């Protein structure tokens, strides 16, 4: 207890005593005011702490899809997946139908393996011929019986043909037949479990439509490339006598793709890959395929008859340029300008002449000679066809009865006087020749003197030892055998006598005249 002790001097005096009292009163008033405020005013509600959730915090820099955008992204992804799935399904069906084609050829003397000499025990310079297997191209299986469609230029000179299926099985293939004008050949293998391709209609193709090229480029089995139909009805003048109506595509076609399949998005065969425009030998985005319509016509004819039977009109023609248009008083540069009419042909009997310009055939416009040639080839024999042409500026119409195309080499003015002689399967260098005697007409045509002798080569049959060495139009003048003097060939009878006396497998030298040149050709059996 605090108490004041008597006998001491007080600490606060005068005005300081009064100031202290005022401060004390102020403090008591403030406390009383706060108490009244607490009593009269409601207390504020407490703010709850922020709740936590299981979702992670998302940085503002990452866009979060909401509503329609999220749905569109999912839809686009699903569509791409569906398209990819369709591609995979379509190609999985066609790949087992495309085969790789090989050939067995004897290696040249300089490239074969040296063989030991039995006499000396050392290697001598003689080289043994061995088989070399080289990838040629592709083919398409078209029947469960083993029929395979490919290009004629791949197999026409092959001594032995082998086919490798997509699953790796290999078979010997038999050549059923080939058609060089269409560049189509048919092979056959004895195999089970084959998966034939299905035909499509090339006429229904449209420019811009997606297509796939399937084959064995550079020996890479089962390769697929994708592109579009760049153009239709192309005639790149690969042959003056072929039936060219190619599909142009930018799908990559390279060496080894020839004979392979061109399919549409339904997996149907719409073309047979056959050629490219290229300076380097590789794909430049300009490839050509034989339309399935033309390929199917040749395929079915080869399977049924071993040859292709086509229609024949009997004209040769050239394109119409601006100079020809003015000279023949034509409305435009379309059509086929007739340069020659075969005697006794359907065209001759219908009254078509040299100088006529054919512009319509059986209701179809004729743009150029290649298109006319294609139309005629697809016409059945004995069919009567209306043909419209211009002559001296006037439009005329005739009816021509189409006949069957005769064998190669027989369509000449001298046909009635020619008696074609075939050397047949002699088993020697002379086999497979079709020859005729020279007559005055042939001598004049070839620019030979009236006393010139020899035999004229009409054709060289497939499988002949001279298939790549002799050609129609050659004149055989002399024969030389190894170790024997040369023999003049004056006519077919003498050539047959010389050929019959050759029983060995020795090479034979043919001395020939080809155009304005004379040369020796060595033919090995």
QUIZI-V694290 format. One record per pair of residues at least 4 apart in sequence whose C-alpha atoms are under 6 Angstrom apart, sorted by the first residue. I is the first residue (numbers start at 1). GAP is how many residues later the second one is. D is the distance in whole Angstrom. If there is no record, write none. Layout:
i=[I/I]
gap=[GAP/GAP]
d=[D/D]
//
This chain:
i=[12/13/37/65/65/66/88/90/91/96/97/97/97/97/97/98/98/99/99/99/99/100/100/100/101/101/101/101/101/102/102/102/102/102/103/103/103/103/103/104/104/104/104/105/105/106/106/106/107/107/107/109/112/112/112/113/114/115/116/116/117/117/117/117/135/136/137/137/137/138/138/138/138/138/138/139/139/139/139/140/140/141/141/141/142/142/142/142/143/143/144/146/146/147/147/148/148/148/149/149/150/150/150/151/151/151/151/152/152/152/152/152/152/161/162/162/162/163/163/164/164/164/165/173/173/174/174/175/176/176/177/177/177/177/178/178/179/179/181/181/182/182/198/198/199/199/200/200/200/201/202/202/202/207/207/207/208/208/209/209/210/210/211/211/211/211/212/212/212/212/213/213/213/213/214/214/214/214/215/215/215/215/216/216/216/216/216/216/217/217/217/217/218/218/225/225/226/227/227/228/229/230/230/231/232/233/233/234/234/235/235/243/246/246/246/247/247/248/248/249/250/250/252/253/253/253/254/254/258/258/259/259/259/260/260/261/262/262/262/262/263/263/263/263/264/270/271/271/271/271/272/272/273/274/274/275/275/276/276/276/277/278/292/295/296/298/301/301/302/302/302/310/310/310/311/311/311/311/311/311/311/311/312/312/312/312/313/313/313/314/314/314/314/315/315/316/316/316/317/317/317/317/317/318/318/318/319/319/320/320/321/324/325/325/325/329/334/335/335/335/335/335/335/336/336/336/336/337/337/338/338/338/339/340/344/346/346/346/347/348/350/356/356/357/357/358/358/359/359/359/359/360/360/360/360/360/361/362/362/366/381/381/381/382/382/382/383/383/384/384/385/385/386/386/387/387/388/388/389/389/390/390/409/410/420/420/421/421/422/422/423/423/423/424/424/425/426/428/429/429/429/429/430/431/432/432/432/433/434/434/435/435/435/436/436/437/437/437/438/438/442/443/443/453/454/454/454/454/454/455/455/455/455/456/457/457/457/458/459/460/465/466/466/474/474/475/475/476/477/477/477/478/478/478/478/479/479/479/479/480/480/481/489/496/505/507/507/508/508/509/509/510/510/511/511/512/512/513/513]
gap=[5/4/4/4/5/4/4/177/4/70/43/44/98/99/100/41/42/39/40/65/66/38/63/64/35/36/37/61/62/32/33/34/59/60/30/31/57/58/59/27/28/29/56/26/27/23/24/25/5/22/23/18/15/16/17/14/13/8/6/7/4/5/6/7/84/120/119/120/121/77/78/119/120/121/122/10/11/120/121/8/9/6/7/55/5/6/54/55/4/53/50/42/43/40/41/38/39/40/36/37/34/35/109/32/33/34/108/4/26/28/31/32/33/12/9/10/11/7/8/4/5/6/4/15/16/13/14/12/10/11/8/9/125/129/6/7/4/5/61/62/60/61/70/71/69/70/68/69/70/69/68/89/90/22/23/24/20/21/19/20/17/18/16/17/52/53/13/14/50/51/11/12/48/49/9/10/46/47/7/8/42/45/4/5/6/7/40/41/37/38/39/40/37/38/26/27/25/23/24/21/20/18/19/17/15/12/13/11/12/9/10/131/42/43/44/41/42/39/40/38/35/36/31/4/30/34/28/29/15/16/13/14/15/12/13/11/7/8/9/10/4/5/6/7/4/22/18/19/20/21/17/18/16/14/15/12/13/10/11/12/9/6/4/4/4/10/4/7/4/5/6/67/94/95/65/66/68/69/70/92/93/94/90/91/92/93/33/34/89/27/28/31/33/25/26/22/23/24/19/20/21/22/52/18/19/51/17/49/4/13/12/4/4/5/8/64/33/22/23/24/31/32/33/21/22/32/33/19/20/16/17/18/15/14/4/54/55/56/5/4/50/34/35/32/33/30/31/6/7/29/30/4/5/6/27/28/26/23/24/6/21/22/23/19/20/21/18/19/16/17/14/15/12/13/10/11/8/9/6/7/4/5/49/5/15/16/13/14/11/12/8/9/10/7/8/6/5/97/36/94/95/96/69/33/28/29/32/27/24/25/21/22/23/19/20/18/54/55/4/17/4/4/5/37/22/23/35/36/37/20/21/36/37/19/15/16/17/14/13/7/60/4/57/39/40/37/38/36/12/34/35/9/10/11/33/7/8/30/31/6/29/27/6/4/20/16/17/14/15/12/13/10/11/8/9/6/7/4/5]
d=[6/6/6/6/5/6/6/5/6/5/6/5/5/5/6/6/5/6/5/6/5/5/6/5/6/5/5/6/5/6/5/5/6/5/6/6/6/5/6/6/6/5/5/5/6/6/5/5/6/5/6/5/5/6/6/6/5/6/6/5/5/6/6/6/6/6/4/6/5/6/6/6/6/5/5/5/5/5/5/5/5/6/4/5/6/6/4/5/5/5/6/5/5/6/5/6/5/6/6/5/6/5/4/5/5/5/5/6/6/6/5/5/5/5/6/5/5/6/5/6/6/4/5/5/5/5/5/5/5/5/6/6/6/5/6/4/6/5/4/6/6/6/5/6/6/5/5/5/5/6/5/6/5/5/6/6/5/5/5/5/6/4/6/5/6/5/6/5/6/5/6/5/6/5/6/5/6/5/6/6/5/5/5/4/6/6/5/5/5/5/4/5/6/5/6/6/5/5/4/6/5/5/5/5/5/4/5/5/5/5/6/5/6/5/5/5/5/6/5/5/4/5/6/6/6/6/5/5/5/5/6/5/6/6/5/5/6/6/5/6/5/5/5/5/6/5/5/5/4/5/5/5/4/6/5/6/5/6/4/6/6/6/6/6/6/6/6/5/4/5/6/5/6/5/5/5/5/6/6/6/5/5/6/5/5/5/5/5/6/6/5/5/6/6/5/6/6/5/6/5/4/5/6/6/5/6/6/6/6/5/6/6/6/5/6/5/5/6/5/5/5/5/5/5/5/5/5/6/4/5/5/6/5/5/6/6/6/6/5/6/5/6/5/5/5/6/4/6/5/6/5/5/5/5/6/5/5/5/5/6/5/4/5/6/5/6/5/5/5/4/5/5/6/5/6/5/6/4/6/5/5/5/5/6/6/5/6/5/6/5/6/6/5/5/5/5/5/5/6/6/6/4/6/6/6/5/5/5/5/5/5/5/5/6/5/5/5/6/6/6/6/6/5/5/5/5/5/5/6/5/5/5/6/5/5/6/5/5/5/6/5/6/6/6/5/5/5/5/5/6/6/6/5/5/5/6/5/6/5/4/5/5/6/6/6/6/4/6/5/6/5/6/5/6/4/6/6/6/4]
//
